[in-house]
Amino acid sequence: MAKLIGIIGMPGTGKTTMMREWMAMREWSEDTPIKLLNTHVSSGIRLFGKYAEGDVYAGTDKLSMAVQPAAIEYLKGDPSPINVFEGDRLTTLTFFEEAVRLGHDVTIIELTVDDATREQRYRDRGSEQSDTFVNGRRTKVRNITNRFSGSPLDEDEPNIVETYNHETPEDTKVIIARLEQLVLAAALSTTN
């Protein structure tokens, strides 16, 4: 069983920005464990996606639209002990349901910001995403969080979503600290 950490959220919630800051804490090498699934690896951690310097849109957003079946195939094989991703291509209900069904230890970290902050970030980066696209992503994230937020009345429903506000540099530090806790716990469980 591998650890899978998915960072999800609406466009403009700072997923890629936070991920780049986290990546700066380690040395990474590029690897493609299965066709279409470009990754970066460092000390037992596999980060899905592409992170070229200067790209506004990075992570899984830079991968093929057809990457989800490849990523599921990767999870069915012998995945790295710790797998992390952010970005739209794998932020789907189907992908998370399949990872859970396969028995992987899944944590979903949802990033949120208020609408004014999100819209300012769109302007700052020159975003040209349509309202239809943005609303589609809102629905997608809501479906995932609703499905995996568990129910206090049903022990069989997974409660694997953690939600964090991501508006300030201090928020980024809190989220990165949590990501590091998850990575450390997963690393310790593979050595025991």
PyMOL commands that set and color helices and strands:
alter all, ss='L'
color gray80, all
select helices_A, chain A and resi 15-23+60-62+67-76+88-90+93-101+115-125+131-148+169-191
alter helices_A, ss='H'
color red, helices_A
select strands_A, chain A and resi 3-9+29-34+37-42+45-48+82-86+105-112+149-151+154-159+161-165
alter strands_A, ss='S'
color yellow, strands_A
deselect
rebuild
show_as cartoon
